[in-house]
Amino acid sequence: MRLGIISALAEEQHGLIEALESPSRHFHGMREYTAGKLWEIDAVCVLSRIGKVAAAMTAAILVEKFGVTHIVFTGVAGSGDKNVNVGDIVVADTLVQHDFDASPLFPRFEIPLTGLSSFATDVALTERLAGAAAPISRVHRGLIASGDQFIGKLTQIQAIKTALPQLLAVEMEGAAVAQVCFELGIPFAVIRTISDNANDEAAVDFMHFIKTVAAGYAFDVIRNFCKG
């Protein structure tokens, strides 16, 4: 395994680059890719920056230029369900782009020429990631939705939940990485720590959480994953 670890923001990956043994840094496409051994696993860590295009580009480069064989995306998300609380962890079984709509040419959410409206994560990788998260916080498994909007209004999350009743969390990158990995045949998994309730207080809650909690969660989960 050569594991690509992607996060959107530095706080979501804090400590992991420092934990790499014999790190080597490479700059490509306005991003810094750091390769090395992470608890005996060959790994490449990178920050994608925010949004679906940024994440898709980063995932593709990890595969095509750096030869990763598996990808994990770790970061934070807004809650998409009343039973998913701040501090809980959501591990994706499937991902959908909630802002994708090519209707009437294709059904809403369906990605043209794939025949799919959602992308399933790799079962083995996802099981391992969920197991790594279990000692740290309460873990949920299910649907994560991605879109190029920060969901910071109650009306926004209500509309997405109506369209996708099984929704557990909302974020801005995972489903784009999922599509890239599907098309390239790369096993992948997505894990998100809930930072806010995707409502009118989301922006304040997000900034507080990512500065105080997110980094520790991500580090502990990936450490458990690599050692497991």
SULPE-V181206 format. One line per field, one symbol per residue. ss: DSSP state (H for helix, E for strand, C for the rest). phi: phi as a letter, one per 30 degrees, with the letter a starting at -180 (. if undefined). psi: psi as a letter, one per 40 degrees, with the letter a starting at -180 (. if undefined). A space follows every 10 residues. Layout:
# SULPE-V181206
ss=???
phi=???
psi=???
This chain:
# SULPE-V181206
ss=CEEEEEECCH HHHCCHHHHC EEEEEEEECC EEEEEEEECC EEEEEEECCC CHHHHHHHHH HHHHCCCCCE EEEEEEEEEC CCCCCCCCEE EEEEEEECCC CCCCCCCCCC ECCCCECCEE CCHHHHHHHH HHHHCCCCEE EEEEEECCCC CCCHHHHHHH HHHCCCEEEE ECCHHHHHHH HHHHCCEEEE EEEEEECCCC CHHHHHHHHH HHCHHHHHHH HHHHHHHC
phi=.cccccbdbe ddbejddddd dhdbcbcahi bcccclcchi cdbbcacdic jddddddddd deddccidcb bbcblcacdc adcccejdcc cdcbbbddcc acdddbeeid deiciccbbd dddddddddd dddedcadcc bldcccadbd dbbedddddd dddbddecab abbedddedd dddcicdbbb bbcdcachbd cedddedddd dcbedddddd dddddddd
psi=hhhhhhidid deehddddeh hfihhhhhff ihhhiahgfe hhihiihdih iddddddddd dddddefiei hhhhaiiiie idehiheihh hhdiiiheeh hfiediiheh hiedeieihh ihdddddddd ddddedihhi hahhhiifih heiddddddd dddgdehdii aedddddddd dddefhhiih hhhhdiefae eddddddddd dddddddddd ddddddd.
